[in-house]
Amino acid sequence: MEPDKLSISNKKSIDEFNFSSFFNEFWKGKYIILSTLLLSFLLALIYLSQATYTYEIKLKVIPTSLMDTSVSNVSQFSGIADIIGLNVPKSGGENKFNLYTSLLKSNVIAEKIALDTNLMKKLFAANWDDKSKSWIKPKTSSLKKITNYFYNLIGIPVNYPETPNKSNVLSFLKSNVIIYSDPISSITEISLDTTDKELGVLILNTIHLESDNILKKRSFHRASKHIDFLQKQLLNSTRADERLSLIQTLAEQNTIQMNAVGDLPFVSEIFSGPLASKHFTKPNAKTLMVSSLIFGLLFGCLIILIKNYRSF
């Protein structure tokens, strides 16, 4: 029993000694840890002083009530369409809403915005010369000029800066607009980070309205073609049941056409917003400073461990 007690006490003393020695090594390197803390914190402050602070603009939308009824309308129309040999899409409101979300950051919407001179002047204010009423080509930095020179030497195509156009708008939308759809609540959130609150609200409103209007016009033209086809079929039909189905389907297509020419939202309607955050959301100064201190502490400890490992 006595040897066992002696071995246990020896283990305890070794553990205490190792822990104490381990702590002492960090204490000896306290100036290293302090240096990495200060350096990391200083770099965070420099970054925050040079960073571009942005607000977050949010717009929440939901499918319109028209999309709920369009599902049943399409299924009824598909029945008579199979009889008379007309091809129609098998999906209704859900497919249209998916098209709406796809349009928000599409080339089509970018082209619409590019045609709006007033909005373009706000979006690319740095490239607009108010005196000459014309666009200014973006300046090429010295580093970019050197890079382009070497690209030309080795035969790599160089993309030179252009005056703001559809491509710039598309790049802006894809880089800054974020879309999230909640499958449970059917609410889709469209968000945008921008330095200008008013501009952010204007952009979200524009892409929402333009996307909805594009689908509205598309449905109007499609319904018009269906109506023309159904009217011709009705003139040639002699069976009473077929004529009744044609008349019902014709009425439904007329309803779709009327909805597509009104001022009400067609596919998507605003649930809330666009609303801008009261304060800057990016970068988060508090989170960044705390993270820099944690990183500085861990980096300092790592340096001490590597130093002790080499000496060992």
Protein Blocks (a to p, Z undefined) as FASTA:
>chain_A
ZZmmmmmmmmmmmmmmmmmmmmmmmmmmmmmmmmmmmmmmmmmmmmmmmpccdddddddd
dddfklmmmmmmmmmmmmmmmmnopacdfbfklmmmmmmmmmmmgmklmmmmmmmmklmm
mmmmmlpcfklopacdddddfklmmmmmmmmmnopacdddddddfklmmmmmmmmmccdd
dfklopacdddddfblklmmmmmmmmmmmmmmmmmmmmmmmmmmmmmmmmmmmmmpcbfk
lmmmmmmmmmmmmmmmmmmmmmbdfkbccfbdcdddfbdfbdcfklmmmmmmmmmmmmmm
mmmmmmmmmmZZ
